[in-house]
Amino acid sequence: MPDDTHTLEAEVLEALPNAMFRVRLKSQESKEVIVHTAGKLRRPRNRILLGDNVEVAFSPYDGDLANGRIVKRLE
């Protein structure tokens, strides 16, 4: 993961088709974002369920945090 990306904690609200999820950012309670799973999280053993806390990475070029990718499932 490049150093210029920034990550935020979020909670999974809804599972969407094609390994995409709707999450609510912890730092901005009213902000909901659609994200997809990244890289190794697409393996079958790694399940992301509703209510899970995840770490979401955003590109520095995405100024309004409209979409990102899940890089880690938090415990």
N, CA, C and O of each residue as an XYZ file, in Angstrom:
300
protein
N       0.848     -1.166      0.000
C       0.000      0.000      0.000
C       0.899      1.236      0.000
O       1.778      1.352      0.854
N       0.698      2.149     -0.929
C       1.524      3.352     -0.989
C       1.344      4.229      0.243
O       0.303      4.198      0.899
N       2.377      5.010      0.545
C       2.343      5.847      1.736
C       1.384      7.009      1.603
O       0.963      7.560      2.620
N       1.016      7.408      0.389
C       0.171      8.583      0.238
C      -1.312      8.295      0.428
O      -2.114      9.229      0.402
N      -1.710      7.036      0.616
C      -3.113      6.749      0.901
C      -3.378      7.011      2.379
O      -2.477      6.890      3.209
N      -4.603      7.365      2.699
C      -4.943      7.519      4.111
C      -6.064      6.555      4.452
O      -6.918      6.260      3.616
N      -6.058      6.065      5.689
C      -7.009      5.047      6.112
C      -7.872      5.581      7.236
O      -7.438      6.403      8.043
N      -9.095      5.100      7.273
C     -10.050      5.445      8.313
C     -10.758      4.179      8.767
O     -10.870      3.218      8.006
N     -11.237      4.177     10.008
C     -12.019      3.055     10.503
C     -13.468      3.251     10.109
O     -13.966      4.376     10.050
N     -14.147      2.125      9.836
C     -15.543      2.185      9.428
C     -16.272      0.938      9.921
O     -15.647     -0.044     10.323
N     -17.605      0.993      9.884
C     -18.449     -0.136     10.251
C     -19.276     -0.542      9.042
O     -19.845      0.310      8.360
N     -19.343     -1.843      8.772
C     -20.077     -2.351      7.616
C     -21.574     -2.284      7.899
O     -22.047     -2.805      8.909
N     -22.319     -1.635      6.993
C     -23.763     -1.507      7.131
C     -24.533     -2.458      6.229
O     -25.579     -2.978      6.616
N     -24.008     -2.687      5.013
C     -24.756     -3.462      4.032
C     -23.786     -4.151      3.074
O     -22.777     -3.571      2.674
N     -24.099     -5.382      2.715
C     -23.323     -6.117      1.718
C     -24.002     -5.949      0.365
O     -25.207     -6.167      0.236
N     -23.227     -5.562     -0.636
C     -23.733     -5.340     -1.980
C     -23.127     -6.387     -2.917
O     -22.179     -7.071     -2.529
N     -23.646     -6.531     -4.134
C     -23.065     -7.499     -5.077
C     -21.630     -7.143     -5.461
O     -21.188     -6.007     -5.292
N     -20.916     -8.141     -5.981
C     -19.554     -7.985     -6.492
C     -18.544     -7.549     -5.437
O     -17.691     -6.704     -5.707
N     -18.634     -8.116     -4.246
C     -17.685     -7.849     -3.157
C     -17.608     -6.371     -2.815
O     -16.528     -5.852     -2.531
N     -18.745     -5.691     -2.840
C     -18.806     -4.285     -2.455
C     -19.654     -4.159     -1.190
O     -20.529     -4.981     -0.922
N     -19.371     -3.113     -0.425
C     -20.046     -2.917      0.854
C     -20.357     -1.445      1.053
O     -19.648     -0.575      0.546
N     -21.426     -1.171      1.798
C     -21.727      0.186      2.236
C     -21.271      0.274      3.687
O     -21.682     -0.534      4.521
N     -20.418      1.256      3.991
C     -19.868      1.408      5.336
C     -20.126      2.820      5.850
O     -20.326      3.756      5.076
N     -20.117      2.947      7.179
C     -20.231      4.252      7.830
C     -18.897      4.551      8.481
O     -18.388      3.750      9.264
N     -18.334      5.698      8.161
C     -17.036      6.086      8.707
C     -17.170      6.429     10.183
O     -18.137      7.072     10.590
N     -16.197      6.001     10.983
C     -16.223      6.261     12.428
C     -15.933      7.729     12.741
O     -16.493      8.286     13.685
N     -15.064      8.350     11.956
C     -14.690      9.735     12.233
C     -15.780     10.719     11.820
O     -15.884     11.807     12.386
N     -16.590     10.337     10.836
C     -17.687     11.180     10.369
C     -18.945     10.323     10.403
O     -19.241      9.624      9.434
N     -19.686     10.368     11.504
C     -20.799      9.443     11.741
C     -21.858      9.452     10.648
O     -22.468      8.415     10.387
N     -22.094     10.581     10.007
C     -23.166     10.637      9.015
C     -22.681     10.278      7.615
O     -23.500     10.208      6.698
N     -21.392     10.049      7.411
C     -20.833      9.791      6.083
C     -20.872      8.295      5.778
O     -20.234      7.498      6.465
N     -21.630      7.918      4.735
C     -21.673      6.539      4.266
C     -20.960      6.461      2.927
O     -21.131      7.332      2.074
N     -20.155      5.414      2.743
C     -19.312      5.271      1.569
C     -19.478      3.861      1.014
O     -19.662      2.913      1.777
N     -19.416      3.717     -0.291
C     -19.409      2.397     -0.915
C     -17.956      2.020     -1.195
O     -17.217      2.773     -1.829
N     -17.561      0.838     -0.710
C     -16.179      0.389     -0.840
C     -16.150     -1.025     -1.403
O     -17.162     -1.726     -1.395
N     -14.986     -1.439     -1.890
C     -14.804     -2.807     -2.357
C     -13.655     -3.432     -1.576
O     -12.860     -2.733     -0.947
N     -13.582     -4.748     -1.625
C     -12.504     -5.440     -0.919
C     -11.248     -5.417     -1.766
O     -11.315     -5.430     -2.996
N     -10.121     -5.382     -1.113
C      -8.846     -5.258     -1.806
C      -8.042     -6.541     -1.687
O      -8.044     -7.192     -0.642
N      -7.369     -6.893     -2.744
C      -6.345     -7.923     -2.777
C      -6.659     -9.221     -2.082
O      -7.554     -9.950     -2.508
N      -5.938     -9.527     -1.015
C      -6.032    -10.809     -0.338
C      -7.339    -10.994      0.422
O      -7.673    -12.121      0.788
N      -8.081     -9.932      0.668
C      -9.358    -10.073      1.363
C     -10.408    -10.740      0.484
O     -11.474    -11.101      0.984
N     -10.148    -10.915     -0.792
C     -11.111    -11.571     -1.679
C     -11.044    -13.093     -1.572
O     -11.834    -13.790     -2.208
N     -10.130    -13.603     -0.791
C     -10.048    -15.052     -0.619
C     -11.301    -15.546      0.091
O     -11.903    -14.803      0.866
N     -11.706    -16.797     -0.162
C     -12.963    -17.295      0.401
C     -12.989    -17.373      1.923
O     -14.064    -17.274      2.515
N     -11.848    -17.547      2.570
C     -11.847    -17.696      4.028
C     -12.028    -16.369      4.758
O     -12.389    -16.354      5.935
N     -11.787    -15.277      4.083
C     -11.913    -13.969      4.720
C     -13.323    -13.438      4.506
O     -13.667    -12.969      3.421
N     -14.124    -13.519      5.545
C     -15.513    -13.080      5.476
C     -15.645    -11.706      6.117
O     -15.078    -11.441      7.177
N     -16.387    -10.856      5.468
C     -16.731     -9.557      6.042
C     -18.238     -9.559      6.241
O     -18.999     -9.705      5.284
N     -18.664     -9.397      7.486
C     -20.066     -9.497      7.840
C     -20.613     -8.140      8.245
O     -19.859     -7.203      8.506
N     -21.930     -8.049      8.293
C     -22.564     -6.811      8.733
C     -22.172     -6.519     10.176
O     -22.165     -7.421     11.014
N     -21.852     -5.281     10.463
C     -21.455     -4.884     11.805
C     -19.969     -4.981     12.069
O     -19.509     -4.531     13.119
N     -19.202     -5.550     11.159
C     -17.757     -5.656     11.340
C     -17.099     -4.282     11.275
O     -17.545     -3.399     10.543
N     -16.042     -4.120     12.046
C     -15.228     -2.913     11.950
C     -14.089     -3.194     10.983
O     -13.399     -4.206     11.101
N     -13.900     -2.298     10.034
C     -12.898     -2.488      8.992
C     -12.061     -1.226      8.852
O     -12.446     -0.147      9.302
N     -10.912     -1.388      8.219
C     -10.050     -0.252      7.903
C     -10.170      0.000      6.405
O      -9.940     -0.898      5.595
N     -10.533      1.232      6.044
C     -10.787      1.590      4.650
C      -9.709      2.558      4.179
O      -9.426      3.552      4.848
N      -9.107      2.268      3.028
C      -8.069      3.123      2.451
C      -8.674      3.969      1.339
O      -9.474      3.486      0.537
N      -8.280      5.240      1.304
C      -8.743      6.178      0.287
C      -7.546      6.742     -0.460
O      -6.481      6.956      0.120
N      -7.727      6.978     -1.734
C      -6.698      7.580     -2.559
C      -6.604      9.069     -2.251
O      -7.621      9.685     -1.936
N      -5.433      9.659     -2.331
C      -5.318     11.103     -2.101
C      -5.998     11.914     -3.198
O      -6.256     13.105     -3.019
N      -6.288     11.282     -4.323
C      -6.927     11.986     -5.429
C      -8.442     12.029     -5.286
O      -9.116     12.745     -6.026
N      -8.976     11.275     -4.347
C     -10.417     11.259     -4.100
C     -10.715     12.218     -2.960
O     -10.714     11.817     -1.796
N     -10.967     13.469     -3.278
C     -11.112     14.512     -2.271
C     -12.329     14.379     -1.385
O     -12.266     14.731     -0.207
N     -13.450     13.876     -1.919
C     -14.673     13.822     -1.123
C     -14.909     12.469     -0.462
O     -15.984     12.243      0.092
N     -13.928     11.560     -0.507
C     -14.028     10.233      0.103
C     -15.273      9.495     -0.386
O     -16.016      8.933      0.418
N     -15.500      9.494     -1.685
C     -16.697      8.878     -2.251
C     -16.592      7.363     -2.315
O     -17.594      6.674     -2.120
N     -15.417      6.831     -2.580
C     -15.263      5.384     -2.626
C     -13.843      5.015     -2.216
O     -12.906      5.796     -2.378
N     -13.711      3.811     -1.685
C     -12.410      3.358     -1.213
C     -12.338      1.851     -1.264
O     -13.135      1.207     -1.945
N     -11.369      1.275     -0.533
C     -11.241     -0.171     -0.502
C     -10.941     -0.624      0.923
O     -10.253      0.057      1.682
N     -11.474     -1.783      1.258
C     -11.250     -2.375      2.580
C      -9.899     -3.068      2.549
O      -9.675     -3.963      1.734
N      -9.001     -2.658      3.430
C      -7.671     -3.248      3.466
C      -7.461     -4.168      4.667
O      -6.548     -4.994      4.659
N      -8.300     -4.034      5.705
C      -8.115     -4.867      6.897
C      -9.431     -4.983      7.647
O     -10.221     -4.041      7.712
N      -9.644     -6.157      8.206
C     -10.792     -6.379      9.087
C     -10.289     -6.258     10.523
O      -9.391     -6.998     10.927
N     -10.849     -5.346     11.287
C     -10.401     -5.101     12.661
C     -11.152     -6.028     13.616
O     -12.275     -6.445     13.334
N     -10.526     -6.341     14.735
C     -11.148     -7.230     15.716
C     -11.721     -6.471     16.865
O     -12.283     -7.071     17.782
